[in-house]
Amino acid sequence: MRCYLHAFLLCVVFTFLTFLYVFSQLASTLEDRDQRRVRDDAIPDSSHHFSRKTPGLSGLRDREGGPDRCKSLSVSYWKPYYWRLPADVCGVNCLLESSLSERTASVVKGHERSHLAVVACGPRLEETLTMLKSALLFSKKPLHFYVFAEDELHDSFRSALEVWLKTFRLKFTFTIYPITFPKENALEWKRLFKPCASQRLFLPLILKEVDSLLYVDTDIIFLQPVEDIWALLFQFNSSHLAAMAPEHEEPRIGWYNRFARHPYHGNTGINSGVMLMNLTRFREKLFKNDMAAVPLKWEEILMPLLQKYKLNITWGDQDLLNIIFHHNPESLYVFSCQWNYRPDHCIYGSNCQQAEQEGVFILHGNRGVYHNDKQPAFRAVYEAIKEFPFGENMETSLLHPLEASLQTTTHTYCGRAGHLFTKRLKQSIKSVQQQDKLP
């Protein structure tokens, strides 16, 4: 009888402590919300972004005043893991302040632009510039580039982009940002999977003035205008805050469904190499999770997630995104494989039906295929874009040489799908040529 009594008392104590913990977490969350409301009183309500019809810049909010505008603002902290921004960086504008002087070209209304972000570290300069070049070649609407790069790459990026401005002054602007991670765990975040790749997780918190953004890896080649994928933002429902493609189309060759030691989205996971983001919704949403009794804000969920799963993840920040959207599937818009076409879609035979019907929209040369001979069809596209001189006829100086190169790759499965690489490219070139003829 005494044993049963002891067991009963232990259960009562455990239940009481559990309720106490849940109550404390809830109280802490409510307190944080109240504090945020107080800080945001001077800033217009951003709830309208949930039904926003013009993605892009959410307003510069009198940014022309220069550094003095930060004097009345407190230093930003990330609760509960306290990433303190440097003293010379404005909390509201985050890292924009340090790079405002690098923005160039004419000012174009925010809603007319597509906003494209990339993160480059190590030997990724040439690859990144080739990606940006492909975006410029085929897009008909203005672009703004957000280039996050290691300090030693800044001058090279700036020099190259300023040369391009001589040809495309009205077509793009750019901002160069330093690589920045939470101070206490900076090295751990930087080394996660590939150098600096996890920087993309912090874009909603760094680019606070930006409403929507297209993030791409450096090994991306656009084969049609950026504004075409940007238009998918208007297909978001009220719950969607990001859009990505499945990691695999064929479960029999899928990685996540066969090897993952953590939760993942859907049947085969998602690939984050091309990620369309409503940053406003990222900042607003409370994310369901398997770590706390209550949903967490984006800035609150990242570090606990890494600490819990860092021994179980293989693909770094992409795995963390899979875990998050496993618990929040209603927040993800899944687009088709033609928007993120990788060697896996042809290396074992063609398995992207949408690309077979309409062609490849965005080529993703992961696994380093642009720089080795394993997938010569992918490398042929990369080399064609890289070597094309601005101002030349795209049909004779880009398309025809590429078609000739692809003919030499038909001994590979992906080479036999080479016509899918040029199908949409032909339409993009024709569209650009028609626009150039307009008065």
C-alpha positions in Angstrom: 0.0 0.0 0.0 2.8 2.4 0.9 4.5 1.8 -2.5 1.2 2.7 -4.3 1.0 5.9 -2.2 4.6 6.9 -3.1 3.9 6.3 -6.8 0.7 8.4 -6.6 2.6 11.3 -4.8 5.3 11.2 -7.5 2.7 11.4 -10.2 1.1 14.4 -8.6 4.4 16.2 -8.2 5.4 15.4 -11.7 2.1 16.7 -13.1 2.3 19.9 -11.0 5.9 20.6 -12.3 4.7 20.0 -15.9 1.9 22.5 -15.6 4.3 24.9 -13.9 6.7 24.7 -16.8 4.0 25.1 -19.4 2.6 28.1 -17.5 6.1 29.7 -17.3 6.7 29.2 -21.0 3.4 30.7 -21.9 3.9 33.7 -19.6 7.4 34.3 -21.1 6.0 34.2 -24.6 3.2 36.7 -23.8 5.7 39.0 -22.1 8.0 38.9 -25.2 5.0 39.8 -27.3 4.1 42.8 -25.1 7.7 44.0 -25.2 7.7 43.7 -29.0 4.5 45.7 -29.2 6.0 48.5 -27.1 9.1 48.6 -29.4 7.0 48.6 -32.5 4.6 51.4 -31.5 6.4 53.8 -33.7 6.3 51.5 -36.7 3.2 51.0 -38.8 1.3 47.7 -38.3 2.6 45.1 -40.7 -0.3 42.7 -40.5 -1.4 43.8 -44.0 1.5 41.8 -45.4 -0.6 38.6 -45.0 -2.8 39.7 -47.8 -0.1 41.7 -49.6 -0.5 41.9 -53.4 2.8 43.7 -54.1 5.7 41.6 -52.7 9.1 43.2 -52.3 10.2 46.2 -50.2 7.8 46.9 -47.4 8.8 50.5 -47.3 12.0 52.3 -46.4 10.4 54.2 -43.5 12.2 57.5 -43.9 15.6 55.8 -44.4 17.0 58.8 -46.2 18.0 60.4 -42.9 21.2 58.4 -42.7 22.8 57.0 -39.5 21.1 59.6 -37.3 17.9 57.7 -37.6 19.2 55.0 -35.3 19.9 57.2 -32.4 16.5 56.7 -30.8 16.4 52.9 -31.3 17.7 50.4 -28.8 20.1 47.6 -29.8 18.4 44.5 -31.1 18.5 41.2 -29.2 17.4 37.8 -30.2 15.5 36.2 -27.3 16.2 33.8 -25.7 19.6 33.3 -27.3 20.7 37.0 -27.5 22.5 37.7 -30.7 23.6 41.2 -30.1 24.2 43.4 -33.1 27.3 45.5 -33.3 27.0 48.9 -31.7 27.3 50.7 -35.0 24.5 48.8 -36.7 20.9 50.0 -36.4 18.6 47.4 -34.9 15.7 48.2 -37.2 17.7 48.1 -40.4 20.0 45.4 -39.2 22.9 44.9 -41.6 21.4 47.2 -44.2 23.1 50.2 -42.5 26.6 48.9 -43.1 26.1 48.5 -46.8 23.8 51.4 -47.8 26.8 53.1 -49.4 27.2 50.2 -51.8 23.7 50.5 -53.3 24.0 51.9 -56.8 22.0 52.8 -59.9 18.7 54.5 -60.2 15.8 54.1 -57.8 12.8 52.1 -59.0 9.6 51.6 -57.1 9.8 48.5 -54.9 6.8 46.7 -56.3 8.3 46.7 -59.8 11.4 44.7 -58.7 12.1 41.1 -58.0 14.4 40.7 -55.0 17.1 38.0 -55.4 19.5 36.9 -52.6 22.5 34.7 -52.7 25.2 33.7 -50.2 28.8 33.3 -51.4 31.8 32.1 -49.5 35.1 30.6 -50.5 35.8 30.0 -54.2 32.2 30.9 -55.3 32.8 34.3 -56.9 32.7 33.1 -60.6 29.8 30.7 -60.0 27.7 33.4 -58.2 28.4 36.0 -61.0 27.3 33.5 -63.6 24.1 32.9 -61.7 23.4 36.7 -61.5 24.3 37.0 -65.2 21.7 34.5 -66.1 19.1 36.4 -64.0 19.9 39.6 -65.9 20.0 38.1 -69.4 16.4 36.9 -69.4 14.5 39.1 -66.9 12.5 41.9 -68.4 11.7 43.6 -65.1 14.1 45.3 -62.7 16.0 43.2 -60.1 17.7 43.9 -56.8 20.5 41.7 -55.8 21.3 41.0 -52.1 24.8 39.5 -52.1 26.0 38.1 -48.8 29.7 37.4 -49.1 32.9 37.1 -47.1 34.7 40.4 -46.7 37.5 39.4 -49.0 35.0 38.9 -51.9 33.3 42.3 -51.5 35.6 44.3 -53.8 35.5 41.6 -56.6 31.7 41.5 -56.5 31.4 45.3 -56.4 33.9 45.7 -59.3 32.1 43.2 -61.5 28.6 44.5 -60.8 29.6 48.1 -61.4 30.9 47.1 -64.8 27.5 45.5 -65.6 25.7 48.7 -64.6 27.2 50.4 -67.6 25.1 48.0 -69.8 22.1 47.4 -67.4 21.8 50.6 -65.4 18.1 50.7 -65.4 17.7 46.9 -65.0 19.3 46.2 -61.6 20.6 47.5 -58.3 22.6 45.6 -55.7 23.6 45.6 -52.1 26.5 43.7 -50.6 26.3 42.4 -47.1 28.8 40.8 -44.7 28.3 37.3 -43.5 26.8 37.5 -40.0 25.7 34.8 -37.6 24.6 34.8 -33.9 27.8 35.8 -32.0 27.8 33.0 -29.4 27.4 30.3 -32.1 28.9 31.9 -35.2 31.5 29.2 -36.0 29.0 26.4 -35.6 26.5 28.1 -37.9 29.2 29.0 -40.5 30.5 25.4 -40.7 27.1 23.8 -41.0 27.1 21.7 -44.2 28.7 24.2 -46.7 30.6 27.4 -45.7 28.0 30.1 -44.9 25.1 28.3 -46.4 23.1 28.6 -43.2 23.1 32.4 -43.6 19.8 32.0 -45.5 18.1 31.0 -42.3 18.7 34.4 -40.9 17.5 36.5 -43.9 14.1 37.2 -42.3 15.9 38.7 -39.3 18.6 40.6 -41.2 16.5 42.0 -44.1 13.8 43.6 -41.9 12.9 46.1 -44.6 12.2 43.5 -47.2 8.8 41.9 -47.5 9.5 39.1 -50.0 12.6 37.5 -51.4 13.9 34.8 -53.8 16.9 33.0 -52.3 19.0 30.8 -54.6 22.2 28.8 -54.2 25.3 30.0 -56.1 25.0 27.0 -58.5 21.7 28.1 -60.0 21.2 29.1 -63.7 18.0 30.9 -64.7 16.7 29.8 -68.1 13.7 32.1 -68.0 12.9 35.4 -66.3 13.2 35.7 -62.6 9.8 37.5 -62.5 8.1 34.2 -63.6 9.0 32.4 -60.3 8.4 35.7 -58.5 4.8 35.5 -59.7 4.3 32.4 -57.6 4.1 34.7 -54.6 0.6 35.7 -55.8 -0.4 32.0 -55.6 0.3 31.9 -51.9 -2.7 31.4 -49.7 -3.0 33.1 -46.3 -0.9 30.4 -44.6 2.0 30.1 -47.1 5.3 31.8 -46.2 7.8 29.9 -48.4 7.9 27.9 -51.6 10.3 25.1 -52.5 10.5 22.0 -54.7 10.6 18.4 -53.5 14.0 16.9 -53.0 13.1 13.9 -55.2 10.3 13.0 -57.5 10.9 9.2 -57.4 10.8 7.8 -53.8 12.9 4.8 -54.8 15.9 7.0 -55.2 14.9 9.5 -52.5 17.4 10.4 -49.7 15.2 11.6 -46.9 12.7 8.7 -47.1 15.5 6.2 -47.0 18.2 7.6 -44.8 17.0 10.7 -42.8 17.3 10.4 -39.0 15.0 13.4 -38.4 11.5 14.6 -39.5 11.2 15.9 -43.1 8.5 17.4 -45.2 6.1 15.3 -47.3 7.1 12.0 -48.9 10.7 12.8 -50.0 11.6 16.1 -48.3 12.3 19.5 -49.9 15.3 21.1 -51.5 16.2 24.6 -50.4 18.4 25.6 -53.3 15.6 27.7 -54.7 13.5 29.2 -52.0 10.8 31.8 -52.4 10.1 33.6 -49.1 7.6 35.9 -47.7 9.9 37.4 -45.0 7.1 39.3 -43.3 5.3 36.1 -42.6 8.5 34.4 -41.4 8.8 37.2 -38.8 5.2 37.1 -37.7 4.5 33.3 -37.5 4.6 31.2 -34.4 6.0 27.8 -35.5 4.8 24.5 -34.2 7.7 22.3 -33.0 8.7 19.2 -31.0 10.9 21.1 -28.5 8.6 23.4 -26.5 5.0 23.2 -25.3 4.2 26.4 -27.2 4.9 27.6 -30.7 8.1 29.7 -31.2 9.0 32.7 -33.2 11.6 32.2 -36.0 14.4 33.8 -34.0 13.5 31.6 -31.1 13.4 28.2 -32.9 16.7 28.1 -34.8 19.2 27.5 -32.1 17.2 25.0 -30.1 16.5 23.1 -33.4 20.2 23.0 -34.2 21.1 21.8 -30.7 18.6 19.0 -30.7 19.3 17.7 -34.2 22.9 18.6 -35.0 24.1 15.0 -34.6 21.3 13.7 -36.8 21.4 16.1 -39.8 23.5 15.6 -43.0 22.5 18.5 -45.3 22.8 21.3 -42.7 20.3 24.1 -42.9 18.2 22.3 -45.5 17.5 19.6 -43.0 16.5 22.2 -40.4 14.0 23.6 -42.9 12.7 20.1 -43.5 12.1 19.7 -39.8 10.4 23.0 -39.5 8.0 22.4 -42.4 7.3 18.9 -41.3 5.7 20.4 -38.2 4.2 23.3 -40.2 3.2 21.8 -43.6 0.4 24.4 -44.1 3.1 27.1 -44.4 4.9 25.7 -47.4 3.9 26.1 -51.1 5.4 23.2 -53.1 6.3 24.1 -56.7 7.3 21.6 -59.4 10.7 20.2 -60.2 11.2 22.3 -63.3 11.8 25.3 -61.0 14.7 23.4 -59.4 16.0 20.9 -61.9 19.0 18.9 -60.6 21.1 16.0 -61.8 18.9 13.6 -59.8 16.1 14.4 -62.2 18.0 12.9 -65.2 21.0 10.9 -63.9 18.9 7.7 -63.5 16.6 8.5 -66.4 14.2 11.4 -66.7 11.8 11.7 -63.7 10.6 15.3 -63.8 7.4 15.2 -65.9 6.8 18.9 -65.8 10.2 19.6 -67.3 9.5 17.0 -70.1 6.3 18.9 -70.9 7.4 22.5 -70.6 11.2 22.4 -70.3 13.6 23.3 -67.5 12.9 26.7 -65.9 15.8 26.9 -63.4 18.9 24.6 -63.5 20.5 23.6 -60.3 24.0 22.2 -60.7 24.6 20.8 -57.3 27.3 18.2 -56.5 29.8 20.4 -58.3 28.7 19.3 -61.7 29.6 22.7 -63.3 33.2 22.1 -62.5 33.8 18.4 -63.2 33.0 16.0 -66.1 30.4 13.9 -64.3 27.4 15.7 -65.9 28.7 17.4 -69.1 25.2 18.6 -70.1 25.0 20.7 -66.9 28.5 22.0 -67.4 27.7 23.0 -71.0 24.9 25.2 -69.9 27.0 26.8 -67.2 29.9 27.5 -69.6 27.6 28.9 -72.3 26.2 31.5 -69.9 29.6 32.3 -68.4 31.3 32.9 -71.7 28.5 34.8 -73.4 29.5 38.5 -73.9 26.9 41.0 -72.9 25.5 42.8 -75.9 26.0 40.0 -78.4 23.1 38.3 -80.2 21.8 35.6 -77.8 20.6 33.3 -80.5 23.9 33.1 -82.4 26.3 33.6 -79.5 24.5 31.7 -76.8 21.8 29.3 -78.0 23.6 27.8 -81.0 26.9 27.2 -79.3 25.0 25.6 -76.4 23.0 23.3 -78.7 26.3 22.2 -80.3 27.9 21.5 -76.9 24.8 19.5 -75.8 25.1 17.3 -78.8 28.4 16.0 -77.5 26.8 14.9 -74.2 24.2 12.5 -75.5 26.2 9.5 -74.2 24.9 10.5 -70.7 21.3 10.3 -69.4 21.2 14.0 -68.7 22.7 14.7 -72.1 19.8 12.9 -73.7 17.6 15.3 -71.9 19.5 18.3 -73.3 16.5 19.5 -75.3 14.8 20.1 -72.0 17.5 22.6 -71.1 17.0 24.7 -74.3 13.2 24.4 -74.7 12.4 27.2 -72.3 15.7 29.0 -73.0 14.6 29.5 -76.7 11.4 31.1 -75.5 13.3 33.4 -73.1 15.6 34.5 -75.8 12.8 35.2 -78.2 10.9 37.2 -75.6 14.0 39.3 -74.8 14.6 40.0 -78.5 11.0 41.1 -79.0 11.3 43.5 -76.0 14.5 44.9 -77.4 12.7 45.8 -80.7 10.1 47.9 -78.8 10.6 51.7 -79.1 
